[in-house]
Amino acid sequence: MTPVAPSAASPTDEDVVAAILAGKTSLFETLMRRHNRRLYRAARSIVRDDVEAEDVLQQAYVEAFAHLAQFEGRARFSTWLTRIVIHEALARVRRRGRFVQIDEEGDEMDTSATLRGASPSPEEQAFTGELKSLIEGAIEALPDPYRAVFVLRAVEGLSTAETAECMEISEDQVKTRLLRARAKLRAELEERAGGAVSSAFPFGAERCDRVVASVMHRIRA
């Protein structure tokens, strides 16, 4: 599903937030539909599971709604939301001991070892013509911190500055992680993927409606 972006005639996120705080709770759905895809992909890049990513998204939305008055506009609203999602996703994987830290100074950028751990290999997937599966499998094989940065920068198209703000790391770290992520995906994989990278981990209408309905039900309750 393509996110519903505000047009020139539609209210900004900040306008919608103000209206919600003034009592128009139903408008929270507008914010969700605008940002669902980015936030789902951010969560999915960390928890690596479709169902859990939805759960993270719902919980993050409920948290965001409960603390909406704390949004002060110092960052873009989408960045504020993304931070909440990332914090929720990271908290879950760290509690389970699943998030692997990296030594960014000592990483030798072995571009083959990580991908060899995935099954099947990129070449085997490309041979079968499953380009989308090839892309998603290669992204899945990236080390945890690289994968989150790659999804925000290359898949969702965030700027270096906004990615750094969302991940709460420096812009230099974003650049380094993105560079190493691309190296690990290998040059030939990027050539075969082309513009199809943007279609990875789709957020379809059914999933969008399910998340919106669940969150709105919890808010009204």
Z-matrix of the N, CA and C atoms (Angstrom, degrees):
N
C 1 1.462
C 2 1.511 1 109.98
N 3 1.319 2 117.46 1 132.30
C 4 1.452 3 121.81 2 176.33
C 5 1.519 4 109.19 3 -77.68
N 6 1.359 5 118.12 4 128.82
C 7 1.460 6 119.36 5 -179.77
C 8 1.513 7 111.33 6 -61.55
N 9 1.328 8 114.84 7 147.85
C 10 1.462 9 120.35 8 -179.48
C 11 1.513 10 108.63 9 -86.83
N 12 1.325 11 116.80 10 99.62
C 13 1.462 12 121.04 11 -178.22
C 14 1.514 13 109.94 12 -84.71
N 15 1.340 14 115.98 13 149.05
C 16 1.461 15 118.29 14 178.15
C 17 1.516 16 110.84 15 -67.70
N 18 1.317 17 117.84 16 135.24
C 19 1.455 18 121.59 17 176.33
C 20 1.514 19 108.62 18 -91.20
N 21 1.337 20 115.29 19 178.31
C 22 1.465 21 119.20 20 -179.27
C 23 1.522 22 111.34 21 -60.26
N 24 1.352 23 116.06 22 -29.08
C 25 1.454 24 119.84 23 -176.71
C 26 1.524 25 112.92 24 -93.26
N 27 1.333 26 117.58 25 -10.51
C 28 1.464 27 120.11 26 -176.74
C 29 1.525 28 110.28 27 -91.82
N 30 1.333 29 117.35 28 156.61
C 31 1.466 30 120.07 29 -178.80
C 32 1.521 31 111.59 30 -67.50
N 33 1.313 32 116.81 31 148.95
C 34 1.456 33 121.37 32 175.57
C 35 1.526 34 109.56 33 -72.04
N 36 1.327 35 115.74 34 167.65
C 37 1.464 36 119.81 35 175.69
C 38 1.523 37 110.70 36 -56.51
N 39 1.320 38 115.02 37 -42.03
C 40 1.467 39 119.22 38 -178.85
C 41 1.525 40 112.03 39 -64.09
N 42 1.338 41 116.60 40 -36.47
C 43 1.466 42 120.35 41 176.18
C 44 1.522 43 110.79 42 -64.84
N 45 1.339 44 115.30 43 -42.23
C 46 1.463 45 119.83 44 -179.80
C 47 1.524 46 110.20 45 -65.44
N 48 1.321 47 116.83 46 -42.50
C 49 1.471 48 120.62 47 178.05
C 50 1.520 49 110.28 48 -58.35
N 51 1.321 50 116.89 49 -45.13
C 52 1.467 51 121.09 50 179.95
C 53 1.528 52 110.70 51 -60.82
N 54 1.326 53 116.53 52 -40.13
C 55 1.462 54 120.45 53 179.85
C 56 1.525 55 111.14 54 -67.36
N 57 1.331 56 116.91 55 -38.77
C 58 1.465 57 120.81 56 178.06
C 59 1.515 58 109.96 57 -63.57
N 60 1.324 59 115.86 58 -45.58
C 61 1.463 60 120.14 59 -179.98
C 62 1.526 61 111.61 60 -64.84
N 63 1.336 62 115.96 61 -23.51
C 64 1.463 63 120.62 62 177.88
C 65 1.534 64 111.67 63 -83.31
N 66 1.331 65 116.65 64 -2.60
C 67 1.456 66 119.44 65 175.77
C 68 1.513 67 116.70 66 121.27
N 69 1.341 68 118.05 67 -7.23
C 70 1.466 69 120.69 68 -178.77
C 71 1.528 70 109.77 69 -89.28
N 72 1.331 71 114.45 70 71.23
C 73 1.459 72 121.49 71 -174.81
C 74 1.525 73 113.24 72 -58.26
N 75 1.320 74 117.07 73 -34.83
C 76 1.461 75 121.06 74 -175.90
C 77 1.527 76 112.19 75 -60.88
N 78 1.336 77 117.68 76 -21.79
C 79 1.459 78 120.51 77 -178.86
C 80 1.535 79 112.62 78 -70.88
N 81 1.326 80 116.90 79 -9.71
C 82 1.462 81 119.14 80 177.05
C 83 1.530 82 110.28 81 -60.67
N 84 1.332 83 115.47 82 -28.21
C 85 1.468 84 120.01 83 177.13
C 86 1.523 85 110.81 84 -59.91
N 87 1.331 86 117.57 85 -36.23
C 88 1.460 87 121.60 86 178.76
C 89 1.521 88 110.97 87 -59.76
N 90 1.317 89 116.04 88 -44.27
C 91 1.463 90 120.35 89 179.77
C 92 1.528 91 110.99 90 -65.22
N 93 1.324 92 116.37 91 -41.43
C 94 1.458 93 119.30 92 -179.87
C 95 1.520 94 111.49 93 -62.10
N 96 1.305 95 116.41 94 -45.93
C 97 1.470 96 119.40 95 -177.39
C 98 1.532 97 111.62 96 -67.75
N 99 1.309 98 116.82 97 -28.55
C 100 1.464 99 119.58 98 176.81
C 101 1.525 100 112.05 99 -69.06
N 102 1.311 101 116.67 100 -36.38
C 103 1.465 102 119.95 101 -168.12
C 104 1.525 103 114.39 102 -116.54
N 105 1.316 104 118.28 103 2.29
C 106 1.462 105 121.36 104 -176.01
C 107 1.523 106 113.59 105 -54.07
N 108 1.317 107 117.43 106 -47.75
C 109 1.460 108 119.11 107 -172.90
C 110 1.522 109 111.79 108 -64.82
N 111 1.343 110 116.46 109 -48.08
C 112 1.460 111 119.05 110 179.49
C 113 1.525 112 111.25 111 -59.37
N 114 1.324 113 116.60 112 -45.81
C 115 1.457 114 120.09 113 -175.28
C 116 1.525 115 111.56 114 -69.07
N 117 1.332 116 116.42 115 -37.33
C 118 1.470 117 119.88 116 176.60
C 119 1.522 118 109.65 117 -62.67
N 120 1.313 119 116.71 118 -45.84
C 121 1.461 120 120.01 119 -179.44
C 122 1.522 121 111.26 120 -63.86
N 123 1.330 122 117.53 121 -39.18
C 124 1.465 123 120.82 122 177.55
C 125 1.523 124 110.50 123 -61.48
N 126 1.327 125 116.32 124 -46.47
C 127 1.470 126 120.65 125 178.64
C 128 1.524 127 110.62 126 -64.44
N 129 1.329 128 116.21 127 -44.52
C 130 1.479 129 121.32 128 -177.14
C 131 1.526 130 111.26 129 -63.57
N 132 1.331 131 117.25 130 -33.24
C 133 1.462 132 120.58 131 -179.72
C 134 1.526 133 111.79 132 -67.46
N 135 1.331 134 117.23 133 -20.33
C 136 1.461 135 121.41 134 -177.90
C 137 1.522 136 111.54 135 -100.48
N 138 1.338 137 117.95 136 -48.53
C 139 1.467 138 119.98 137 -176.24
C 140 1.524 139 112.87 138 -84.43
N 141 1.336 140 117.65 139 -20.76
C 142 1.463 141 123.92 140 174.24
C 143 1.528 142 112.88 141 61.21
N 144 1.303 143 116.44 142 34.08
C 145 1.464 144 120.88 143 179.07
C 146 1.523 145 108.11 144 -150.99
N 147 1.349 146 116.96 145 130.33
C 148 1.463 147 120.91 146 -176.04
C 149 1.518 148 112.56 147 -61.41
N 150 1.332 149 116.01 148 -48.33
C 151 1.467 150 120.47 149 -175.94
C 152 1.521 151 110.75 150 -65.92
N 153 1.329 152 116.41 151 -45.11
C 154 1.464 153 119.07 152 -179.43
C 155 1.526 154 110.99 153 -66.93
N 156 1.328 155 116.76 154 -33.55
C 157 1.464 156 119.60 155 177.38
C 158 1.524 157 110.54 156 -62.20
N 159 1.321 158 117.03 157 -40.85
C 160 1.475 159 120.56 158 175.93
C 161 1.519 160 110.51 159 -61.38
N 162 1.327 161 116.02 160 -42.70
C 163 1.460 162 120.74 161 -178.92
C 164 1.526 163 110.63 162 -64.41
N 165 1.335 164 116.12 163 -42.48
C 166 1.461 165 120.63 164 176.07
C 167 1.523 166 110.30 165 -59.65
N 168 1.325 167 115.61 166 -44.24
C 169 1.462 168 120.88 167 -178.82
C 170 1.529 169 110.97 168 -60.60
N 171 1.325 170 116.32 169 -46.43
C 172 1.461 171 119.84 170 -179.61
C 173 1.525 172 111.23 171 -62.56
N 174 1.336 173 116.59 172 -46.58
C 175 1.462 174 119.77 173 -178.93
C 176 1.521 175 110.94 174 -63.34
N 177 1.330 176 116.50 175 -39.72
C 178 1.465 177 120.14 176 179.67
C 179 1.525 178 111.12 177 -64.83
N 180 1.336 179 116.94 178 -39.55
C 181 1.461 180 120.14 179 177.90
C 182 1.532 181 110.93 180 -63.64
N 183 1.331 182 116.44 181 -42.49
C 184 1.465 183 119.75 182 179.28
C 185 1.531 184 109.91 183 -62.81
N 186 1.345 185 116.07 184 -42.00
C 187 1.465 186 119.88 185 177.26
C 188 1.525 187 110.74 186 -63.00
N 189 1.331 188 115.95 187 -43.38
C 190 1.459 189 120.28 188 -179.70
C 191 1.523 190 110.96 189 -61.74
N 192 1.325 191 116.32 190 -43.65
C 193 1.463 192 120.10 191 179.66
C 194 1.533 193 110.53 192 -62.84
N 195 1.334 194 115.92 193 -42.50
C 196 1.467 195 120.19 194 -177.91
C 197 1.529 196 111.66 195 -65.17
N 198 1.336 197 116.87 196 -28.57
C 199 1.465 198 120.95 197 -177.09
C 200 1.535 199 111.98 198 -114.34
N 201 1.319 200 115.90 199 24.90
C 202 1.463 201 120.33 200 -175.80
C 203 1.526 202 112.05 201 -59.83
N 204 1.315 203 116.49 202 -34.17
C 205 1.467 204 119.91 203 -179.60
C 206 1.525 205 112.21 204 -65.74
N 207 1.346 206 116.57 205 -16.53
C 208 1.462 207 120.14 206 -179.57
C 209 1.530 208 112.56 207 -83.80
N 210 1.327 209 116.29 208 -8.82
C 211 1.467 210 118.96 209 176.72
C 212 1.526 211 108.08 210 -71.16
N 213 1.328 212 115.53 211 117.64
C 214 1.465 213 120.52 212 -173.46
C 215 1.519 214 112.98 213 -106.48
N 216 1.327 215 117.40 214 -1.44
C 217 1.449 216 119.73 215 176.87
C 218 1.512 217 115.43 216 79.33
N 219 1.340 218 117.42 217 10.79
C 220 1.471 219 119.29 218 178.45
C 221 1.528 220 110.90 219 -71.29
N 222 1.339 221 116.52 220 -28.71
C 223 1.464 222 122.44 221 173.67
C 224 1.527 223 107.42 222 -120.12
N 225 1.332 224 116.14 223 167.83
C 226 1.461 225 118.73 224 174.78
C 227 1.519 226 109.10 225 -62.91
N 228 1.328 227 116.62 226 149.03
C 229 1.459 228 120.15 227 -178.73
C 230 1.530 229 110.46 228 -60.75
N 231 1.331 230 117.12 229 -38.94
C 232 1.464 231 120.42 230 179.90
C 233 1.531 232 110.79 231 -62.11
N 234 1.330 233 116.64 232 -35.41
C 235 1.467 234 120.66 233 177.49
C 236 1.520 235 110.37 234 -68.24
N 237 1.311 236 115.92 235 -42.84
C 238 1.472 237 121.09 236 177.44
C 239 1.523 238 110.82 237 -58.14
N 240 1.335 239 116.83 238 -45.47
C 241 1.461 240 121.09 239 178.46
C 242 1.519 241 111.12 240 -64.30
N 243 1.331 242 116.82 241 -43.24
C 244 1.455 243 120.46 242 -178.05
C 245 1.516 244 111.22 243 -61.63
N 246 1.320 245 116.82 244 -38.95
C 247 1.466 246 120.51 245 177.42
C 248 1.529 247 111.13 246 -60.02
N 249 1.315 248 116.51 247 -43.26
C 250 1.464 249 120.66 248 -179.66
C 251 1.529 250 110.32 249 -62.11
N 252 1.327 251 115.72 250 -43.40
C 253 1.467 252 120.36 251 179.25
C 254 1.523 253 110.61 252 -63.39
N 255 1.329 254 116.95 253 -45.84
C 256 1.456 255 120.58 254 -178.91
C 257 1.524 256 111.34 255 -63.46
N 258 1.322 257 117.01 256 -41.58
C 259 1.465 258 120.14 257 178.47
C 260 1.527 259 110.71 258 -62.10
N 261 1.321 260 117.05 259 -43.22
C 262 1.461 261 120.96 260 179.82
C 263 1.531 262 110.88 261 -64.53
N 264 1.337 263 116.48 262 -43.86
C 265 1.466 264 120.28 263 -179.43
C 266 1.527 265 111.07 264 -65.90
N 267 1.323 266 116.88 265 -45.11
C 268 1.462 267 120.10 266 180.00
C 269 1.523 268 111.78 267 -64.17
N 270 1.324 269 116.89 268 -38.81
C 271 1.463 270 120.01 269 179.23
C 272 1.519 271 110.52 270 -60.32
N 273 1.322 272 116.85 271 -39.02
C 274 1.460 273 120.40 272 -178.99
C 275 1.530 274 112.04 273 -67.66
N 276 1.327 275 116.50 274 -48.59
C 277 1.460 276 117.75 275 -176.62
C 278 1.530 277 111.83 276 -70.82
N 279 1.316 278 116.98 277 -30.58
C 280 1.468 279 119.08 278 178.49
C 281 1.524 280 111.20 279 -71.61
N 282 1.327 281 116.87 280 -35.70
C 283 1.460 282 119.50 281 176.51
C 284 1.522 283 110.64 282 -61.99
N 285 1.318 284 115.98 283 -30.78
C 286 1.470 285 120.15 284 -178.64
C 287 1.518 286 112.26 285 -95.74
N 288 1.318 287 116.85 286 3.02
C 289 1.450 288 120.28 287 178.60
C 290 1.509 289 113.93 288 67.53
N 291 1.342 290 116.99 289 28.40
C 292 1.453 291 120.62 290 -174.59
C 293 1.520 292 113.33 291 -100.67
N 294 1.308 293 118.51 292 -14.03
C 295 1.470 294 120.29 293 -176.34
C 296 1.518 295 108.72 294 -88.68
N 297 1.315 296 117.10 295 120.40
C 298 1.456 297 122.20 296 -176.09
C 299 1.523 298 109.63 297 -97.30
N 300 1.330 299 116.11 298 118.94
C 301 1.460 300 120.20 299 176.92
C 302 1.526 301 109.34 300 -75.04
N 303 1.328 302 116.46 301 160.51
C 304 1.457 303 120.62 302 179.11
C 305 1.512 304 109.99 303 -126.38
N 306 1.315 305 115.75 304 152.61
C 307 1.459 306 121.85 305 173.72
C 308 1.521 307 106.28 306 -96.23
N 309 1.340 308 116.30 307 97.71
C 310 1.461 309 119.74 308 -174.21
C 311 1.516 310 112.30 309 -68.26
N 312 1.329 311 117.78 310 -25.52
C 313 1.452 312 119.92 311 178.57
C 314 1.523 313 110.76 312 -77.06
N 315 1.354 314 115.52 313 -35.54
C 316 1.456 315 118.62 314 -173.12
C 317 1.509 316 114.62 315 -99.19
N 318 1.309 317 118.31 316 -2.44
C 319 1.464 318 120.80 317 -179.05
C 320 1.521 319 109.59 318 -65.32
N 321 1.319 320 116.49 319 123.60
C 322 1.459 321 120.60 320 -178.12
C 323 1.518 322 112.64 321 -90.63
N 324 1.332 323 116.70 322 5.44
C 325 1.458 324 121.07 323 176.90
C 326 1.525 325 112.01 324 57.79
N 327 1.347 326 116.44 325 50.73
C 328 1.457 327 120.42 326 173.25
C 329 1.513 328 107.49 327 -70.87
N 330 1.306 329 116.57 328 104.33
C 331 1.461 330 120.09 329 -171.45
C 332 1.506 331 113.57 330 -79.95
N 333 1.331 332 117.92 331 -5.17
C 334 1.462 333 118.68 332 -176.77
C 335 1.510 334 113.30 333 -109.89
N 336 1.345 335 117.96 334 -32.07
C 337 1.460 336 119.72 335 -171.80
C 338 1.516 337 112.00 336 -62.28
N 339 1.329 338 116.46 337 -44.27
C 340 1.453 339 119.49 338 -177.32
C 341 1.521 340 111.21 339 -64.66
N 342 1.323 341 116.07 340 -45.97
C 343 1.452 342 118.89 341 -177.79
C 344 1.516 343 112.12 342 -68.92
N 345 1.336 344 116.71 343 -28.93
C 346 1.452 345 118.06 344 178.15
C 347 1.515 346 111.23 345 -66.39
N 348 1.367 347 115.94 346 -22.29
C 349 1.455 348 118.74 347 179.32
C 350 1.510 349 112.73 348 -72.24
N 351 1.325 350 117.50 349 -18.58
C 352 1.459 351 120.73 350 179.59
C 353 1.520 352 109.10 351 -82.67
N 354 1.313 353 115.97 352 155.88
C 355 1.463 354 119.92 353 -179.17
C 356 1.515 355 109.56 354 -136.97
N 357 1.325 356 118.29 355 129.13
C 358 1.466 357 127.80 356 -7.78
C 359 1.518 358 112.33 357 -76.15
N 360 1.338 359 117.30 358 178.00
C 361 1.465 360 122.16 359 -177.86
C 362 1.518 361 110.28 360 -72.77
N 363 1.349 362 118.15 361 161.04
C 364 1.468 363 120.61 362 176.84
C 365 1.525 364 113.03 363 -55.35
N 366 1.354 365 117.09 364 -41.64
C 367 1.454 366 119.58 365 -179.60
C 368 1.530 367 111.67 366 -62.72
N 369 1.329 368 116.29 367 -41.21
C 370 1.469 369 120.12 368 -179.52
C 371 1.530 370 110.39 369 -66.32
N 372 1.325 371 117.15 370 -40.05
C 373 1.453 372 120.07 371 179.31
C 374 1.528 373 110.50 372 -67.10
N 375 1.355 374 116.73 373 -41.49
C 376 1.459 375 120.27 374 179.48
C 377 1.521 376 110.06 375 -62.59
N 378 1.326 377 116.16 376 -37.93
C 379 1.465 378 120.68 377 -179.38
C 380 1.522 379 110.90 378 -60.65
N 381 1.299 380 118.87 379 -34.21
C 382 1.461 381 122.41 380 -179.92
C 383 1.522 382 111.69 381 -83.39
N 384 1.319 383 117.29 382 -4.73
C 385 1.457 384 120.48 383 178.20
C 386 1.513 385 114.31 384 81.51
N 387 1.329 386 118.49 385 9.77
C 388 1.463 387 120.99 386 -178.71
C 389 1.523 388 108.97 387 -88.92
N 390 1.322 389 116.24 388 73.78
C 391 1.451 390 121.05 389 -174.09
C 392 1.525 391 112.31 390 -62.94
N 393 1.323 392 116.12 391 -44.06
C 394 1.463 393 118.74 392 -178.81
C 395 1.530 394 111.02 393 -63.55
N 396 1.330 395 116.33 394 -42.45
C 397 1.460 396 119.83 395 177.51
C 398 1.517 397 110.83 396 -64.66
N 399 1.321 398 116.24 397 -35.27
C 400 1.455 399 121.30 398 177.45
C 401 1.518 400 110.85 399 -60.12
N 402 1.326 401 115.78 400 -47.42
C 403 1.463 402 120.53 401 -178.32
C 404 1.525 403 110.69 402 -64.48
N 405 1.319 404 115.84 403 -49.55
C 406 1.462 405 119.38 404 -177.54
C 407 1.520 406 111.25 405 -63.66
N 408 1.345 407 116.52 406 -39.27
C 409 1.457 408 119.43 407 179.20
C 410 1.519 409 112.19 408 -64.51
N 411 1.321 410 116.55 409 -39.59
C 412 1.461 411 120.60 410 179.21
C 413 1.524 412 110.99 411 -67.78
N 414 1.317 413 116.84 412 -40.28
C 415 1.472 414 120.20 413 177.52
C 416 1.523 415 110.09 414 -64.91
N 417 1.332 416 116.56 415 -42.11
C 418 1.462 417 121.40 416 178.93
C 419 1.523 418 111.34 417 -58.21
N 420 1.344 419 117.07 418 -33.95
C 421 1.456 420 121.72 419 -175.33
C 422 1.524 421 113.53 420 -77.05
N 423 1.317 422 117.39 421 -11.55
C 424 1.465 423 120.02 422 179.70
C 425 1.521 424 110.95 423 -66.29
N 426 1.338 425 118.16 424 148.13
C 427 1.474 426 120.38 425 172.27
C 428 1.524 427 109.88 426 -56.65
N 429 1.308 428 116.78 427 149.61
C 430 1.466 429 122.01 428 -171.84
C 431 1.531 430 114.61 429 -49.37
N 432 1.343 431 120.12 430 -55.11
C 433 1.474 432 118.82 431 -177.33
C 434 1.521 433 113.12 432 -64.47
N 435 1.342 434 117.24 433 -34.82
C 436 1.454 435 120.10 434 177.81
C 437 1.520 436 110.70 435 -65.81
N 438 1.324 437 116.51 436 -41.18
C 439 1.463 438 121.17 437 -175.78
C 440 1.526 439 110.95 438 -63.23
N 441 1.329 440 117.43 439 -44.08
C 442 1.463 441 120.14 440 -178.83
C 443 1.525 442 110.94 441 -63.43
N 444 1.328 443 117.13 442 -43.26
C 445 1.459 444 120.41 443 178.76
C 446 1.525 445 110.66 444 -65.92
N 447 1.332 446 117.29 445 -42.40
C 448 1.462 447 120.75 446 -179.50
C 449 1.531 448 110.99 447 -61.03
N 450 1.321 449 117.03 448 -43.07
C 451 1.462 450 120.37 449 -178.86
C 452 1.526 451 110.60 450 -64.14
N 453 1.323 452 117.29 451 -45.36
C 454 1.465 453 119.99 452 -179.53
C 455 1.529 454 111.81 453 -66.43
N 456 1.346 455 116.60 454 -41.92
C 457 1.464 456 119.55 455 -176.36
C 458 1.527 457 112.76 456 -81.28
N 459 1.336 458 116.98 457 -54.22
C 460 1.464 459 120.41 458 -170.94
C 461 1.520 460 113.36 459 -87.41
N 462 1.326 461 117.65 460 -35.06
C 463 1.462 462 120.33 461 -178.04
C 464 1.526 463 110.83 462 -85.84
N 465 1.324 464 116.69 463 -48.22
C 466 1.460 465 120.43 464 -178.14
C 467 1.527 466 113.46 465 -90.61
N 468 1.327 467 117.43 466 -15.69
C 469 1.459 468 120.27 467 174.60
C 470 1.515 469 115.46 468 78.38
N 471 1.335 470 118.60 469 22.58
C 472 1.461 471 120.39 470 176.81
C 473 1.528 472 109.32 471 -69.67
N 474 1.310 473 116.15 472 153.70
C 475 1.456 474 121.03 473 176.06
C 476 1.527 475 109.95 474 -73.00
N 477 1.324 476 116.05 475 165.74
C 478 1.458 477 120.40 476 176.56
C 479 1.526 478 110.33 477 -59.41
N 480 1.325 479 116.08 478 -43.30
C 481 1.464 480 120.60 479 -177.69
C 482 1.529 481 111.19 480 -63.74
N 483 1.335 482 116.53 481 -44.42
C 484 1.462 483 118.72 482 -177.96
C 485 1.523 484 111.00 483 -70.65
N 486 1.324 485 117.36 484 -36.67
C 487 1.466 486 120.01 485 176.70
C 488 1.518 487 110.17 486 -62.50
N 489 1.325 488 116.57 487 -43.52
C 490 1.468 489 120.69 488 177.99
C 491 1.520 490 110.87 489 -60.20
N 492 1.327 491 115.88 490 -40.41
C 493 1.461 492 120.56 491 -179.53
C 494 1.527 493 110.53 492 -67.33
N 495 1.329 494 116.86 493 -42.39
C 496 1.466 495 120.78 494 179.83
C 497 1.525 496 111.72 495 -65.49
N 498 1.336 497 116.31 496 -42.26
C 499 1.461 498 121.13 497 -176.85
C 500 1.525 499 112.58 498 -85.54
N 501 1.335 500 116.14 499 -11.41
C 502 1.461 501 123.00 500 -177.73
C 503 1.525 502 111.03 501 58.47
N 504 1.329 503 114.71 502 48.25
C 505 1.452 504 123.07 503 173.72
C 506 1.522 505 107.46 504 -131.03
N 507 1.322 506 117.28 505 174.92
C 508 1.462 507 119.90 506 -178.99
C 509 1.527 508 110.93 507 -79.60
N 510 1.327 509 114.94 508 161.01
C 511 1.463 510 119.28 509 176.86
C 512 1.521 511 110.91 510 -64.43
N 513 1.338 512 117.25 511 -34.62
C 514 1.463 513 120.23 512 177.43
C 515 1.529 514 110.86 513 -63.26
N 516 1.339 515 116.80 514 -38.40
C 517 1.460 516 119.65 515 177.59
C 518 1.523 517 111.02 516 -65.83
N 519 1.329 518 116.40 517 -38.89
C 520 1.463 519 119.81 518 177.10
C 521 1.528 520 110.15 519 -60.13
N 522 1.325 521 115.62 520 -46.89
C 523 1.471 522 120.29 521 -178.51
C 524 1.525 523 110.90 522 -62.40
N 525 1.333 524 116.50 523 -43.03
C 526 1.463 525 120.50 524 -179.30
C 527 1.522 526 111.31 525 -64.83
N 528 1.332 527 116.31 526 -45.95
C 529 1.463 528 119.88 527 -178.22
C 530 1.523 529 111.21 528 -66.03
N 531 1.332 530 116.70 529 -38.19
C 532 1.461 531 119.17 530 179.36
C 533 1.525 532 110.47 531 -67.02
N 534 1.324 533 116.05 532 -41.41
C 535 1.461 534 120.14 533 178.89
C 536 1.522 535 110.78 534 -60.23
N 537 1.324 536 116.38 535 -44.93
C 538 1.461 537 120.18 536 -178.55
C 539 1.522 538 111.66 537 -71.74
N 540 1.321 539 116.49 538 -33.03
C 541 1.464 540 119.52 539 176.59
C 542 1.522 541 110.11 540 -63.40
N 543 1.318 542 116.00 541 -44.50
C 544 1.466 543 119.56 542 179.48
C 545 1.527 544 110.89 543 -63.46
N 546 1.322 545 115.92 544 -38.62
C 547 1.466 546 119.11 545 178.88
C 548 1.524 547 110.73 546 -62.99
N 549 1.331 548 115.97 547 -40.89
C 550 1.457 549 120.34 548 -178.43
C 551 1.530 550 111.87 549 -71.05
N 552 1.286 551 117.12 550 -25.62
C 553 1.466 552 119.52 551 177.00
C 554 1.534 553 111.61 552 -77.36
N 555 1.350 554 113.86 553 -17.41
C 556 1.468 555 122.33 554 178.87
C 557 1.521 556 113.17 555 73.29
N 558 1.307 557 112.89 556 143.70
C 559 1.461 558 120.54 557 -175.38
C 560 1.517 559 112.13 558 -60.05
N 561 1.321 560 116.58 559 -41.58
C 562 1.465 561 117.79 560 -177.46
C 563 1.519 562 112.92 561 -67.50
N 564 1.357 563 116.15 562 -29.87
C 565 1.459 564 119.92 563 178.65
C 566 1.522 565 109.50 564 -67.27
N 567 1.343 566 117.54 565 -42.70
C 568 1.455 567 120.48 566 178.98
C 569 1.529 568 110.91 567 -63.33
N 570 1.350 569 116.27 568 -38.31
C 571 1.457 570 119.60 569 179.72
C 572 1.532 571 111.16 570 -63.85
N 573 1.337 572 116.23 571 -41.62
C 574 1.462 573 119.69 572 -179.69
C 575 1.526 574 111.38 573 -71.84
N 576 1.345 575 115.48 574 -33.61
C 577 1.466 576 118.45 575 -176.90
C 578 1.521 577 111.60 576 -70.29
N 579 1.346 578 116.60 577 -43.70
C 580 1.459 579 120.15 578 -179.54
C 581 1.517 580 111.52 579 54.73
N 582 1.312 581 115.77 580 -135.42
C 583 1.466 582 121.21 581 -178.49
C 584 1.507 583 113.87 582 -75.67
N 585 1.360 584 117.21 583 -4.48
C 586 1.462 585 119.42 584 -177.31
C 587 1.513 586 112.90 585 -72.09
N 588 1.353 587 118.57 586 -12.75
C 589 1.459 588 120.77 587 178.78
C 590 1.519 589 111.14 588 -55.74
N 591 1.330 590 116.60 589 -38.58
C 592 1.470 591 120.09 590 -176.44
C 593 1.518 592 113.32 591 -67.86
N 594 1.338 593 117.86 592 -10.72
C 595 1.468 594 120.35 593 179.76
C 596 1.520 595 112.43 594 -95.79
N 597 1.334 596 117.38 595 0.02
C 598 1.461 597 119.99 596 -178.14
C 599 1.519 598 111.23 597 -67.95
N 600 1.343 599 116.54 598 146.45
C 601 1.462 600 124.05 599 178.94
C 602 1.530 601 111.81 600 49.64
N 603 1.314 602 118.10 601 62.70
C 604 1.470 603 120.62 602 -175.53
C 605 1.525 604 112.58 603 -65.48
N 606 1.313 605 114.73 604 149.27
C 607 1.469 606 120.54 605 175.48
C 608 1.523 607 106.35 606 -112.50
N 609 1.337 608 115.82 607 88.82
C 610 1.454 609 121.51 608 -173.53
C 611 1.515 610 113.86 609 -73.58
N 612 1.329 611 115.29 610 169.52
C 613 1.467 612 121.28 611 -176.69
C 614 1.523 613 111.63 612 -60.57
N 615 1.333 614 116.70 613 -39.99
C 616 1.472 615 119.70 614 -178.51
C 617 1.521 616 111.04 615 -63.52
N 618 1.339 617 117.12 616 -45.35
C 619 1.465 618 120.50 617 178.59
C 620 1.527 619 110.31 618 -65.32
N 621 1.334 620 116.28 619 -41.46
C 622 1.463 621 120.97 620 179.06
C 623 1.525 622 110.71 621 -58.61
N 624 1.341 623 116.52 622 -48.57
C 625 1.466 624 121.29 623 -179.53
C 626 1.521 625 111.02 624 -62.95
N 627 1.348 626 116.81 625 -39.05
C 628 1.461 627 120.53 626 -178.48
C 629 1.517 628 111.29 627 -65.25
N 630 1.340 629 116.85 628 -43.84
C 631 1.462 630 120.42 629 179.40
C 632 1.526 631 110.76 630 -65.31
N 633 1.336 632 116.51 631 -45.48
C 634 1.465 633 120.87 632 -179.79
C 635 1.525 634 110.78 633 -60.57
N 636 1.331 635 117.17 634 -47.16
C 637 1.460 636 121.13 635 -177.93
C 638 1.527 637 111.23 636 -62.60
N 639 1.329 638 116.65 637 -42.53
C 640 1.458 639 120.44 638 -178.86
C 641 1.515 640 111.64 639 -65.71
N 642 1.347 641 116.78 640 -44.84
C 643 1.462 642 119.98 641 -179.07
C 644 1.529 643 111.03 642 -66.48
N 645 1.323 644 117.48 643 -43.77
C 646 1.465 645 120.20 644 -179.63
C 647 1.528 646 110.50 645 -63.03
N 648 1.338 647 117.13 646 -37.11
C 649 1.469 648 121.03 647 177.29
C 650 1.520 649 110.21 648 -63.15
N 651 1.334 650 116.97 649 -43.48
C 652 1.472 651 120.42 650 -179.80
C 653 1.521 652 111.64 651 -67.13
N 654 1.339 653 116.45 652 -38.04
C 655 1.461 654 120.26 653 179.45
C 656 1.528 655 110.70 654 -65.30
N 657 1.335 656 115.86 655 -45.01
C 658 1.479 657 119.63 656 -178.22
C 659 1.526 658 111.43 657 -68.21
N 660 1.330 659 115.82 658 -29.46
C 661 1.469 660 119.40 659 179.79
C 662 1.526 661 111.35 660 -71.43
